[in-house]
Amino acid sequence: MVGVSEMGAVKPLLAAAAGRRPERRPVWFMRQAGRSLPEYRALRADRGMLEACFDPAMVTEITLQPVRRHDTDGAILFSDIVVPLKAAGIDLDIVAGTGPVIAHPVRTAADVAAIARLEPDAVGAVAAAVSMLRAELDPTPTALIGFAGAPFTLASYLIEGGPSRHYAHTKAMMYGNPELWHDLMGRLVDITVTFLRVQIQAGVQAVQLFDSWAGMLSRRDYEQYVAPHSTRVFAELDGAGAGGAAIPRIHFGVGTGELLVPMARVGADVVGVDWRVPLQEAIGRIGPGPALQGNLDPTVLFAGDEVIAAHVARVIDDADHAIAAGARGHIFNLGHGVLPDTDPDTITRVVDLVHSA
Ligand SMILES: Cc1c2[nH]c(c1CCC(=O)O)Cc1[nH]c(c(CCC(=O)O)c1C)Cc1[nH]c(c(CCC(=O)O)c1C)Cc1[nH]c(c(C)c1CCC(=O)O)C2
């Protein structure tokens, strides 16, 4: 049965997202798979990042590595936000230490018109990995989380051509040519929805939409240029689970304290909060309803056991206040991804602290 562990209990992460009482407080970490783990570095030593993302056995193994090591309640599918763009035919690579690099940045109407739809078969390797992962994870308490980049964050990589500090080209198109901007965003919604539907049909049990860089926008700009598109992503996933079941939708961005209200409104069941806003304050801004995910500062993991324990306890206390103020539940996480130099034993200790709190 979906979402049910060996002991017959609902998986803690799915219970928390649905407003039910989890057997233990669920915890997972953004970027839990990856360079913090020696077993990941060994596997990836002679394989490119994108090559690994299209190899179902590699995806399965890398996804499971942090679950085995840390006993996390979430297994985040090993992939990348640019995987569906690559599969839709966009020439790009993921460069170690840099991130996604786009061969021909998208700047003109012709560039936008050339962005094709994603054929579900082009991400068949991802679907195959999801099936393999469900077989491994079903007897455990761990839920499988799929993900995609949100249209704004994907657009920012496509337009800038790579990582950016100021997003000047992105904003220039958004402000200067809104019609072209909305055309591009509409195409990215279609790609994102296809990618997430493939994952859901193959068996992911929750999805996270990463709008990592949305925090660069004012609330007014977010509502005008981004919210309608992210709303469509979430709306098109309504009842997309097996037999029309609802799949919990997590919405996350960095530096989004000013955007928590519109980011919740686009249709999130769980709102991811970075470390800047205490969780009870986040729910105060959003209003009662969604569950919250977060929000330990990833750099705290370098500060030593005593400091870490105090910060973990504070996040849990904040979360309990948030629940008293109307949050449906809490999923413990960092406020952003695990930094590559993090000692993996520290992460295991945080999981133990959260589970025993
Ligand atoms: C913005 C973004 C990207 N990718 C992603 C986001 C949104 C999350 C966020 O805000 O951090 C999402 C992502 N990327 C990766 C995952 C896998 C699952 C996990 O979280 O464990 C997830 C969820 C693997 C990855 N994606 C990447 C790596 C490192 C590549 C490597 O190991 O060589 C991994 C494990 C590459 C990548 N891809 C991207 C960046 C910024 C980088 C890092 C560049 C670097 O520091 O090398 C784009």
The ligand as an SDF file (V2000), in Angstrom:
LIG
                    3D

 48 52  0  0  0  0  0  0  0  0999 V2000
   19.6820   25.6260   -8.1070 C   0  0  0  0  0  0  0  0  0  0  0  0
   19.6700   24.1210   -8.2080 C   0  0  0  0  0  0  0  0  0  0  0  0
   20.4970   23.3400   -9.0780 C   0  0  0  0  0  0  0  0  0  0  0  0
   20.1700   22.0270   -8.8450 N   0  0  0  0  0  0  0  0  0  0  0  0
   19.2160   21.9240   -7.8770 C   0  0  0  0  0  0  0  0  0  0  0  0
   18.8660   23.2360   -7.4970 C   0  0  0  0  0  0  0  0  0  0  0  0
   17.8010   23.5830   -6.5060 C   0  0  0  0  0  0  0  0  0  0  0  0
   18.2760   23.3360   -5.1210 C   0  0  0  0  0  0  0  0  0  0  0  0
   19.1260   24.4460   -4.5560 C   0  0  0  0  0  0  0  0  0  0  0  0
   18.6260   25.5520   -4.4280 O   0  0  0  0  0  0  0  0  0  0  0  0
   20.2740   24.1430   -4.1900 O   0  0  0  0  0  0  0  0  0  0  0  0
   18.5500   20.7370   -7.3540 C   0  0  0  0  0  0  0  0  0  0  0  0
   19.3390   19.5350   -7.0870 C   0  0  0  0  0  0  0  0  0  0  0  0
   20.5610   19.1790   -7.5830 N   0  0  0  0  0  0  0  0  0  0  0  0
   20.9200   17.9720   -7.1040 C   0  0  0  0  0  0  0  0  0  0  0  0
   19.8570   17.4670   -6.3140 C   0  0  0  0  0  0  0  0  0  0  0  0
   19.8880   16.0290   -5.8240 C   0  0  0  0  0  0  0  0  0  0  0  0
   19.3080   15.5560   -4.6780 C   0  0  0  0  0  0  0  0  0  0  0  0
   19.7610   16.1150   -3.3400 C   0  0  0  0  0  0  0  0  0  0  0  0
   19.2980   17.2150   -2.9440 O   0  0  0  0  0  0  0  0  0  0  0  0
   20.4610   15.3790   -2.6180 O   0  0  0  0  0  0  0  0  0  0  0  0
   18.8890   18.4580   -6.2640 C   0  0  0  0  0  0  0  0  0  0  0  0
   17.5620   18.4520   -5.5100 C   0  0  0  0  0  0  0  0  0  0  0  0
   22.1420   17.2330   -7.3770 C   0  0  0  0  0  0  0  0  0  0  0  0
   23.3610   18.0010   -7.7270 C   0  0  0  0  0  0  0  0  0  0  0  0
   23.4620   19.0470   -8.6030 N   0  0  0  0  0  0  0  0  0  0  0  0
   24.7600   19.4280   -8.7110 C   0  0  0  0  0  0  0  0  0  0  0  0
   25.5510   18.6020   -7.8850 C   0  0  0  0  0  0  0  0  0  0  0  0
   27.0690   18.6820   -7.7530 C   0  0  0  0  0  0  0  0  0  0  0  0
   27.6540   18.0670   -8.9690 C   0  0  0  0  0  0  0  0  0  0  0  0
   28.7780   17.1240   -8.6810 C   0  0  0  0  0  0  0  0  0  0  0  0
   28.7210   16.3330   -7.7190 O   0  0  0  0  0  0  0  0  0  0  0  0
   29.7020   17.1170   -9.5150 O   0  0  0  0  0  0  0  0  0  0  0  0
   24.6840   17.6910   -7.2850 C   0  0  0  0  0  0  0  0  0  0  0  0
   25.0430   16.5520   -6.3580 C   0  0  0  0  0  0  0  0  0  0  0  0
   25.2430   20.5010   -9.6020 C   0  0  0  0  0  0  0  0  0  0  0  0
   24.4770   21.7590   -9.4770 C   0  0  0  0  0  0  0  0  0  0  0  0
   23.2590   21.9980  -10.0520 N   0  0  0  0  0  0  0  0  0  0  0  0
   22.8240   23.2450   -9.6800 C   0  0  0  0  0  0  0  0  0  0  0  0
   23.7930   23.8080   -8.8200 C   0  0  0  0  0  0  0  0  0  0  0  0
   23.7120   25.1740   -8.1660 C   0  0  0  0  0  0  0  0  0  0  0  0
   24.8300   22.8640   -8.6940 C   0  0  0  0  0  0  0  0  0  0  0  0
   26.0410   22.9220   -7.7950 C   0  0  0  0  0  0  0  0  0  0  0  0
   27.2750   23.3580   -8.4640 C   0  0  0  0  0  0  0  0  0  0  0  0
   28.4820   22.8850   -7.6790 C   0  0  0  0  0  0  0  0  0  0  0  0
   28.6840   23.3800   -6.5580 O   0  0  0  0  0  0  0  0  0  0  0  0
   29.1820   22.0070   -8.1900 O   0  0  0  0  0  0  0  0  0  0  0  0
   21.4990   23.8020  -10.0470 C   0  0  0  0  0  0  0  0  0  0  0  0
  1  2  1  0
  2  3  2  0
  2  6  1  0
  3  4  1  0
  3 48  1  0
  4  5  1  0
  5  6  2  0
  5 12  1  0
  6  7  1  0
  7  8  1  0
  8  9  1  0
  9 10  2  0
  9 11  1  0
 12 13  1  0
 13 14  1  0
 13 22  2  0
 14 15  1  0
 15 16  2  0
 15 24  1  0
 16 17  1  0
 16 22  1  0
 17 18  1  0
 18 19  1  0
 19 20  2  0
 19 21  1  0
 22 23  1  0
 24 25  1  0
 25 26  1  0
 25 34  2  0
 26 27  1  0
 27 28  2  0
 27 36  1  0
 28 29  1  0
 28 34  1  0
 29 30  1  0
 30 31  1  0
 31 32  2  0
 31 33  1  0
 34 35  1  0
 36 37  1  0
 37 38  1  0
 37 42  2  0
 38 39  1  0
 39 40  2  0
 39 48  1  0
 40 41  1  0
 40 42  1  0
 42 43  1  0
 43 44  1  0
 44 45  1  0
 45 46  2  0
 45 47  1  0
M  END
$$$$
